[in-house]
C-alpha cells in the first residue's frame, strides 16, 4: 500500500504504527527511518516521526 503513495507522510506513519502493533518493530522503525531520509526537511515528517517515537 505504501508503494502506491510513497510520498504520503501520514500513510507511512500509519503503516509504521500497524507494523509495530503487529510485533514487527524493526520493520516499523525502518519505515520511519525511510520517511526521515526522504522528507528530512518536511515539518509533517518530523512531527510524524516524533509521534511514532513517543508512542
mmCIF file of the N, C-alpha and C atoms, coordinates in Angstrom:
data_MODEL
# 
_entry.id   MODEL 
# 
loop_
_atom_site.group_PDB 
_atom_site.id 
_atom_site.type_symbol 
_atom_site.label_atom_id 
_atom_site.label_alt_id 
_atom_site.label_comp_id 
_atom_site.label_asym_id 
_atom_site.label_entity_id 
_atom_site.label_seq_id 
_atom_site.pdbx_PDB_ins_code 
_atom_site.Cartn_x 
_atom_site.Cartn_y 
_atom_site.Cartn_z 
_atom_site.occupancy 
_atom_site.B_iso_or_equiv 
_atom_site.pdbx_formal_charge 
_atom_site.auth_seq_id 
_atom_site.auth_comp_id 
_atom_site.auth_asym_id 
_atom_site.auth_atom_id 
_atom_site.pdbx_PDB_model_num 
ATOM 1   N N  . UNK A 1 1  ? 0.822  -1.196 0.000  1.00 0.00 ? 1  UNK A N  1 
ATOM 2   C CA . UNK A 1 1  ? 0.000  0.000  0.000  1.00 0.00 ? 1  UNK A CA 1 
ATOM 3   C C  . UNK A 1 1  ? 0.862  1.254  0.000  1.00 0.00 ? 1  UNK A C  1 
ATOM 4   N N  . UNK A 1 2  ? 1.948  1.223  0.756  1.00 0.00 ? 2  UNK A N  1 
ATOM 5   C CA . UNK A 1 2  ? 2.830  2.381  0.789  1.00 0.00 ? 2  UNK A CA 1 
ATOM 6   C C  . UNK A 1 2  ? 3.444  2.642  -0.588 1.00 0.00 ? 2  UNK A C  1 
ATOM 7   N N  . UNK A 1 3  ? 3.666  1.588  -1.370 1.00 0.00 ? 3  UNK A N  1 
ATOM 8   C CA . UNK A 1 3  ? 4.244  1.754  -2.692 1.00 0.00 ? 3  UNK A CA 1 
ATOM 9   C C  . UNK A 1 3  ? 3.339  2.592  -3.596 1.00 0.00 ? 3  UNK A C  1 
ATOM 10  N N  . UNK A 1 4  ? 2.048  2.615  -3.315 1.00 0.00 ? 4  UNK A N  1 
ATOM 11  C CA . UNK A 1 4  ? 1.128  3.419  -4.119 1.00 0.00 ? 4  UNK A CA 1 
ATOM 12  C C  . UNK A 1 4  ? 1.243  4.902  -3.800 1.00 0.00 ? 4  UNK A C  1 
ATOM 13  N N  . UNK A 1 5  ? 1.688  5.223  -2.591 1.00 0.00 ? 5  UNK A N  1 
ATOM 14  C CA . UNK A 1 5  ? 1.819  6.627  -2.162 1.00 0.00 ? 5  UNK A CA 1 
ATOM 15  C C  . UNK A 1 5  ? 3.092  6.808  -1.331 1.00 0.00 ? 5  UNK A C  1 
ATOM 16  N N  . UNK A 1 6  ? 4.256  6.638  -1.954 1.00 0.00 ? 6  UNK A N  1 
ATOM 17  C CA . UNK A 1 6  ? 5.493  6.699  -1.167 1.00 0.00 ? 6  UNK A CA 1 
ATOM 18  C C  . UNK A 1 6  ? 5.773  8.070  -0.558 1.00 0.00 ? 6  UNK A C  1 
ATOM 19  N N  . UNK A 1 7  ? 5.136  9.115  -1.059 1.00 0.00 ? 7  UNK A N  1 
ATOM 20  C CA . UNK A 1 7  ? 5.364  10.455 -0.533 1.00 0.00 ? 7  UNK A CA 1 
ATOM 21  C C  . UNK A 1 7  ? 4.341  10.876 0.507  1.00 0.00 ? 7  UNK A C  1 
ATOM 22  N N  . UNK A 1 8  ? 3.449  9.990  0.875  1.00 0.00 ? 8  UNK A N  1 
ATOM 23  C CA . UNK A 1 8  ? 2.421  10.306 1.857  1.00 0.00 ? 8  UNK A CA 1 
ATOM 24  C C  . UNK A 1 8  ? 2.963  10.060 3.264  1.00 0.00 ? 8  UNK A C  1 
ATOM 25  N N  . UNK A 1 9  ? 3.311  11.135 3.943  1.00 0.00 ? 9  UNK A N  1 
ATOM 26  C CA . UNK A 1 9  ? 3.904  11.061 5.281  1.00 0.00 ? 9  UNK A CA 1 
ATOM 27  C C  . UNK A 1 9  ? 2.991  10.316 6.244  1.00 0.00 ? 9  UNK A C  1 
ATOM 28  N N  . UNK A 1 10 ? 1.720  10.645 6.217  1.00 0.00 ? 10 UNK A N  1 
ATOM 29  C CA . UNK A 1 10 ? 0.801  10.056 7.198  1.00 0.00 ? 10 UNK A CA 1 
ATOM 30  C C  . UNK A 1 10 ? 0.486  8.600  6.900  1.00 0.00 ? 10 UNK A C  1 
ATOM 31  N N  . UNK A 1 11 ? 0.544  8.204  5.656  1.00 0.00 ? 11 UNK A N  1 
ATOM 32  C CA . UNK A 1 11 ? 0.400  6.785  5.322  1.00 0.00 ? 11 UNK A CA 1 
ATOM 33  C C  . UNK A 1 11 ? 1.588  6.003  5.880  1.00 0.00 ? 11 UNK A C  1 
ATOM 34  N N  . UNK A 1 12 ? 2.781  6.552  5.753  1.00 0.00 ? 12 UNK A N  1 
ATOM 35  C CA . UNK A 1 12 ? 3.970  5.910  6.312  1.00 0.00 ? 12 UNK A CA 1 
ATOM 36  C C  . UNK A 1 12 ? 3.868  5.812  7.829  1.00 0.00 ? 12 UNK A C  1 
ATOM 37  N N  . UNK A 1 13 ? 3.390  6.857  8.453  1.00 0.00 ? 13 UNK A N  1 
ATOM 38  C CA . UNK A 1 13 ? 3.212  6.860  9.908  1.00 0.00 ? 13 UNK A CA 1 
ATOM 39  C C  . UNK A 1 13 ? 2.226  5.770  10.340 1.00 0.00 ? 13 UNK A C  1 
ATOM 40  N N  . UNK A 1 14 ? 1.112  5.683  9.637  1.00 0.00 ? 14 UNK A N  1 
ATOM 41  C CA . UNK A 1 14 ? 0.107  4.666  9.987  1.00 0.00 ? 14 UNK A CA 1 
ATOM 42  C C  . UNK A 1 14 ? 0.617  3.256  9.719  1.00 0.00 ? 14 UNK A C  1 
ATOM 43  N N  . UNK A 1 15 ? 1.363  3.087  8.633  1.00 0.00 ? 15 UNK A N  1 
ATOM 44  C CA . UNK A 1 15 ? 1.962  1.784  8.338  1.00 0.00 ? 15 UNK A CA 1 
ATOM 45  C C  . UNK A 1 15 ? 2.929  1.384  9.454  1.00 0.00 ? 15 UNK A C  1 
ATOM 46  N N  . UNK A 1 16 ? 3.760  2.309  9.878  1.00 0.00 ? 16 UNK A N  1 
ATOM 47  C CA . UNK A 1 16 ? 4.702  2.017  10.960 1.00 0.00 ? 16 UNK A CA 1 
ATOM 48  C C  . UNK A 1 16 ? 3.960  1.635  12.240 1.00 0.00 ? 16 UNK A C  1 
ATOM 49  N N  . UNK A 1 17 ? 2.887  2.343  12.539 1.00 0.00 ? 17 UNK A N  1 
ATOM 50  C CA . UNK A 1 17 ? 2.101  2.024  13.723 1.00 0.00 ? 17 UNK A CA 1 
ATOM 51  C C  . UNK A 1 17 ? 1.481  0.643  13.640 1.00 0.00 ? 17 UNK A C  1 
ATOM 52  N N  . UNK A 1 18 ? 0.964  0.292  12.474 1.00 0.00 ? 18 UNK A N  1 
ATOM 53  C CA . UNK A 1 18 ? 0.353  -1.028 12.288 1.00 0.00 ? 18 UNK A CA 1 
ATOM 54  C C  . UNK A 1 18 ? 1.405  -2.125 12.401 1.00 0.00 ? 18 UNK A C  1 
ATOM 55  N N  . UNK A 1 19 ? 2.558  -1.905 11.801 1.00 0.00 ? 19 UNK A N  1 
ATOM 56  C CA . UNK A 1 19 ? 3.633  -2.890 11.897 1.00 0.00 ? 19 UNK A CA 1 
ATOM 57  C C  . UNK A 1 19 ? 4.071  -3.081 13.341 1.00 0.00 ? 19 UNK A C  1 
ATOM 58  N N  . UNK A 1 20 ? 4.210  -1.971 14.047 1.00 0.00 ? 20 UNK A N  1 
ATOM 59  C CA . UNK A 1 20 ? 4.624  -2.039 15.450 1.00 0.00 ? 20 UNK A CA 1 
ATOM 60  C C  . UNK A 1 20 ? 3.598  -2.794 16.281 1.00 0.00 ? 20 UNK A C  1 
ATOM 61  N N  . UNK A 1 21 ? 2.330  -2.507 16.057 1.00 0.00 ? 21 UNK A N  1 
ATOM 62  C CA . UNK A 1 21 ? 1.266  -3.190 16.795 1.00 0.00 ? 21 UNK A CA 1 
ATOM 63  C C  . UNK A 1 21 ? 1.219  -4.686 16.500 1.00 0.00 ? 21 UNK A C  1 
ATOM 64  N N  . UNK A 1 22 ? 1.660  -5.069 15.318 1.00 0.00 ? 22 UNK A N  1 
ATOM 65  C CA . UNK A 1 22 ? 1.681  -6.477 14.933 1.00 0.00 ? 22 UNK A CA 1 
ATOM 66  C C  . UNK A 1 22 ? 2.968  -7.183 15.355 1.00 0.00 ? 22 UNK A C  1 
ATOM 67  N N  . UNK A 1 23 ? 3.838  -6.477 16.075 1.00 0.00 ? 23 UNK A N  1 
ATOM 68  C CA . UNK A 1 23 ? 5.062  -7.085 16.572 1.00 0.00 ? 23 UNK A CA 1 
ATOM 69  C C  . UNK A 1 23 ? 6.258  -6.990 15.649 1.00 0.00 ? 23 UNK A C  1 
ATOM 70  N N  . UNK A 1 24 ? 6.140  -6.203 14.604 1.00 0.00 ? 24 UNK A N  1 
ATOM 71  C CA . UNK A 1 24 ? 7.238  -6.038 13.648 1.00 0.00 ? 24 UNK A CA 1 
ATOM 72  C C  . UNK A 1 24 ? 7.911  -4.686 13.877 1.00 0.00 ? 24 UNK A C  1 
ATOM 73  N N  . UNK A 1 25 ? 8.458  -4.517 15.073 1.00 0.00 ? 25 UNK A N  1 
ATOM 74  C CA . UNK A 1 25 ? 9.029  -3.222 15.455 1.00 0.00 ? 25 UNK A CA 1 
ATOM 75  C C  . UNK A 1 25 ? 10.201 -2.824 14.559 1.00 0.00 ? 25 UNK A C  1 
ATOM 76  N N  . UNK A 1 26 ? 11.027 -3.777 14.170 1.00 0.00 ? 26 UNK A N  1 
ATOM 77  C CA . UNK A 1 26 ? 12.176 -3.443 13.319 1.00 0.00 ? 26 UNK A CA 1 
ATOM 78  C C  . UNK A 1 26 ? 11.718 -2.915 11.962 1.00 0.00 ? 26 UNK A C  1 
ATOM 79  N N  . UNK A 1 27 ? 10.681 -3.525 11.403 1.00 0.00 ? 27 UNK A N  1 
ATOM 80  C CA . UNK A 1 27 ? 10.147 -3.042 10.125 1.00 0.00 ? 27 UNK A CA 1 
ATOM 81  C C  . UNK A 1 27 ? 9.516  -1.664 10.299 1.00 0.00 ? 27 UNK A C  1 
ATOM 82  N N  . UNK A 1 28 ? 8.816  -1.470 11.401 1.00 0.00 ? 28 UNK A N  1 
ATOM 83  C CA . UNK A 1 28 ? 8.191  -0.175 11.670 1.00 0.00 ? 28 UNK A CA 1 
ATOM 84  C C  . UNK A 1 28 ? 9.256  0.908  11.789 1.00 0.00 ? 28 UNK A C  1 
ATOM 85  N N  . UNK A 1 29 ? 10.319 0.608  12.505 1.00 0.00 ? 29 UNK A N  1 
ATOM 86  C CA . UNK A 1 29 ? 11.412 1.571  12.647 1.00 0.00 ? 29 UNK A CA 1 
ATOM 87  C C  . UNK A 1 29 ? 12.038 1.889  11.295 1.00 0.00 ? 29 UNK A C  1 
ATOM 88  N N  . UNK A 1 30 ? 12.144 0.884  10.435 1.00 0.00 ? 30 UNK A N  1 
ATOM 89  C CA . UNK A 1 30 ? 12.708 1.097  9.097  1.00 0.00 ? 30 UNK A CA 1 
ATOM 90  C C  . UNK A 1 30 ? 11.816 2.005  8.260  1.00 0.00 ? 30 UNK A C  1 
ATOM 91  N N  . UNK A 1 31 ? 10.502 1.875  8.399  1.00 0.00 ? 31 UNK A N  1 
ATOM 92  C CA . UNK A 1 31 ? 9.581  2.756  7.680  1.00 0.00 ? 31 UNK A CA 1 
ATOM 93  C C  . UNK A 1 31 ? 9.783  4.201  8.122  1.00 0.00 ? 31 UNK A C  1 
ATOM 94  N N  . UNK A 1 32 ? 9.919  4.415  9.431  1.00 0.00 ? 32 UNK A N  1 
ATOM 95  C CA . UNK A 1 32 ? 10.119 5.771  9.947  1.00 0.00 ? 32 UNK A CA 1 
ATOM 96  C C  . UNK A 1 32 ? 11.487 6.315  9.523  1.00 0.00 ? 32 UNK A C  1 
ATOM 97  N N  . UNK A 1 33 ? 12.504 5.462  9.538  1.00 0.00 ? 33 UNK A N  1 
ATOM 98  C CA . UNK A 1 33 ? 13.833 5.897  9.096  1.00 0.00 ? 33 UNK A CA 1 
ATOM 99  C C  . UNK A 1 33 ? 13.803 6.317  7.623  1.00 0.00 ? 33 UNK A C  1 
ATOM 100 N N  . UNK A 1 34 ? 13.118 5.533  6.798  1.00 0.00 ? 34 UNK A N  1 
ATOM 101 C CA . UNK A 1 34 ? 12.997 5.888  5.375  1.00 0.00 ? 34 UNK A CA 1 
ATOM 102 C C  . UNK A 1 34 ? 12.216 7.187  5.208  1.00 0.00 ? 34 UNK A C  1 
ATOM 103 N N  . UNK A 1 35 ? 11.185 7.350  6.003  1.00 0.00 ? 35 UNK A N  1 
ATOM 104 C CA . UNK A 1 35 ? 10.400 8.583  5.975  1.00 0.00 ? 35 UNK A CA 1 
ATOM 105 C C  . UNK A 1 35 ? 11.293 9.796  6.255  1.00 0.00 ? 35 UNK A C  1 
ATOM 106 N N  . UNK A 1 36 ? 12.132 9.670  7.261  1.00 0.00 ? 36 UNK A N  1 
ATOM 107 C CA . UNK A 1 36 ? 13.012 10.784 7.618  1.00 0.00 ? 36 UNK A CA 1 
ATOM 108 C C  . UNK A 1 36 ? 14.085 11.031 6.559  1.00 0.00 ? 36 UNK A C  1 
ATOM 109 N N  . UNK A 1 37 ? 14.573 9.969  5.929  1.00 0.00 ? 37 UNK A N  1 
ATOM 110 C CA . UNK A 1 37 ? 15.560 10.153 4.851  1.00 0.00 ? 37 UNK A CA 1 
ATOM 111 C C  . UNK A 1 37 ? 14.937 10.873 3.666  1.00 0.00 ? 37 UNK A C  1 
ATOM 112 N N  . UNK A 1 38 ? 13.719 10.491 3.312  1.00 0.00 ? 38 UNK A N  1 
ATOM 113 C CA . UNK A 1 38 ? 13.072 11.038 2.122  1.00 0.00 ? 38 UNK A CA 1 
ATOM 114 C C  . UNK A 1 38 ? 12.505 12.434 2.337  1.00 0.00 ? 38 UNK A C  1 
ATOM 115 N N  . UNK A 1 39 ? 12.163 12.757 3.573  1.00 0.00 ? 39 UNK A N  1 
ATOM 116 C CA . UNK A 1 39 ? 11.484 14.026 3.849  1.00 0.00 ? 39 UNK A CA 1 
ATOM 117 C C  . UNK A 1 39 ? 12.145 14.752 5.030  1.00 0.00 ? 39 UNK A C  1 
ATOM 118 N N  . UNK A 1 40 ? 13.457 14.790 5.026  1.00 0.00 ? 40 UNK A N  1 
ATOM 119 C CA . UNK A 1 40 ? 14.213 15.299 6.176  1.00 0.00 ? 40 UNK A CA 1 
ATOM 120 C C  . UNK A 1 40 ? 13.872 16.746 6.540  1.00 0.00 ? 40 UNK A C  1 
ATOM 121 N N  . UNK A 1 41 ? 13.481 17.532 5.583  1.00 0.00 ? 41 UNK A N  1 
ATOM 122 C CA . UNK A 1 41 ? 13.208 18.948 5.841  1.00 0.00 ? 41 UNK A CA 1 
ATOM 123 C C  . UNK A 1 41 ? 11.713 19.266 5.920  1.00 0.00 ? 41 UNK A C  1 
ATOM 124 N N  . UNK A 1 42 ? 10.891 18.252 5.882  1.00 0.00 ? 42 UNK A N  1 
ATOM 125 C CA . UNK A 1 42 ? 9.442  18.476 5.875  1.00 0.00 ? 42 UNK A CA 1 
ATOM 126 C C  . UNK A 1 42 ? 8.885  18.418 7.307  1.00 0.00 ? 42 UNK A C  1 
ATOM 127 N N  . UNK A 1 43 ? 8.303  19.508 7.776  1.00 0.00 ? 43 UNK A N  1 
ATOM 128 C CA . UNK A 1 43 ? 7.804  19.532 9.154  1.00 0.00 ? 43 UNK A CA 1 
ATOM 129 C C  . UNK A 1 43 ? 6.825  18.405 9.481  1.00 0.00 ? 43 UNK A C  1 
ATOM 130 N N  . UNK A 1 44 ? 5.956  18.051 8.561  1.00 0.00 ? 44 UNK A N  1 
ATOM 131 C CA . UNK A 1 44 ? 4.987  16.985 8.826  1.00 0.00 ? 44 UNK A CA 1 
ATOM 132 C C  . UNK A 1 44 ? 5.700  15.648 9.059  1.00 0.00 ? 44 UNK A C  1 
ATOM 133 N N  . UNK A 1 45 ? 6.776  15.389 8.332  1.00 0.00 ? 45 UNK A N  1 
ATOM 134 C CA . UNK A 1 45 ? 7.528  14.147 8.504  1.00 0.00 ? 45 UNK A CA 1 
ATOM 135 C C  . UNK A 1 45 ? 8.218  14.120 9.867  1.00 0.00 ? 45 UNK A C  1 
ATOM 136 N N  . UNK A 1 46 ? 8.789  15.238 10.245 1.00 0.00 ? 46 UNK A N  1 
ATOM 137 C CA . UNK A 1 46 ? 9.439  15.315 11.561 1.00 0.00 ? 46 UNK A CA 1 
ATOM 138 C C  . UNK A 1 46 ? 8.421  15.125 12.675 1.00 0.00 ? 46 UNK A C  1 
ATOM 139 N N  . UNK A 1 47 ? 7.255  15.702 12.511 1.00 0.00 ? 47 UNK A N  1 
ATOM 140 C CA . UNK A 1 47 ? 6.201  15.569 13.509 1.00 0.00 ? 47 UNK A CA 1 
ATOM 141 C C  . UNK A 1 47 ? 5.708  14.120 13.574 1.00 0.00 ? 47 UNK A C  1 
ATOM 142 N N  . UNK A 1 48 ? 5.506  13.504 12.419 1.00 0.00 ? 48 UNK A N  1 
ATOM 143 C CA . UNK A 1 48 ? 5.051  12.119 12.379 1.00 0.00 ? 48 UNK A CA 1 
ATOM 144 C C  . UNK A 1 48 ? 6.083  11.191 13.037 1.00 0.00 ? 48 UNK A C  1 
ATOM 145 N N  . UNK A 1 49 ? 7.339  11.427 12.772 1.00 0.00 ? 49 UNK A N  1 
ATOM 146 C CA . UNK A 1 49 ? 8.388  10.604 13.391 1.00 0.00 ? 49 UNK A CA 1 
ATOM 147 C C  . UNK A 1 49 ? 8.404  10.797 14.905 1.00 0.00 ? 49 UNK A C  1 
ATOM 148 N N  . UNK A 1 50 ? 8.248  12.027 15.340 1.00 0.00 ? 50 UNK A N  1 
ATOM 149 C CA . UNK A 1 50 ? 8.215  12.301 16.781 1.00 0.00 ? 50 UNK A CA 1 
ATOM 150 C C  . UNK A 1 50 ? 7.019  11.615 17.440 1.00 0.00 ? 50 UNK A C  1 
ATOM 151 N N  . UNK A 1 51 ? 5.872  11.665 16.784 1.00 0.00 ? 51 UNK A N  1 
ATOM 152 C CA . UNK A 1 51 ? 4.704  10.975 17.321 1.00 0.00 ? 51 UNK A CA 1 
ATOM 153 C C  . UNK A 1 51 ? 4.945  9.466  17.425 1.00 0.00 ? 51 UNK A C  1 
ATOM 154 N N  . UNK A 1 52 ? 5.519  8.906  16.377 1.00 0.00 ? 52 UNK A N  1 
ATOM 155 C CA . UNK A 1 52 ? 5.802  7.462  16.372 1.00 0.00 ? 52 UNK A CA 1 
ATOM 156 C C  . UNK A 1 52 ? 6.752  7.117  17.520 1.00 0.00 ? 52 UNK A C  1 
ATOM 157 N N  . UNK A 1 53 ? 7.829  7.881  17.654 1.00 0.00 ? 53 UNK A N  1 
ATOM 158 C CA . UNK A 1 53 ? 8.824  7.591  18.683 1.00 0.00 ? 53 UNK A CA 1 
ATOM 159 C C  . UNK A 1 53 ? 8.321  7.823  20.095 1.00 0.00 ? 53 UNK A C  1 
ATOM 160 N N  . UNK A 1 54 ? 7.308  8.670  20.243 1.00 0.00 ? 54 UNK A N  1 
ATOM 161 C CA . UNK A 1 54 ? 6.783  8.952  21.578 1.00 0.00 ? 54 UNK A CA 1 
ATOM 162 C C  . UNK A 1 54 ? 5.795  7.897  22.035 1.00 0.00 ? 54 UNK A C  1 
ATOM 163 N N  . UNK A 1 55 ? 5.309  7.084  21.101 1.00 0.00 ? 55 UNK A N  1 
ATOM 164 C CA . UNK A 1 55 ? 4.255  6.158  21.445 1.00 0.00 ? 55 UNK A CA 1 
ATOM 165 C C  . UNK A 1 55 ? 4.715  4.791  21.652 1.00 0.00 ? 55 UNK A C  1 
# 
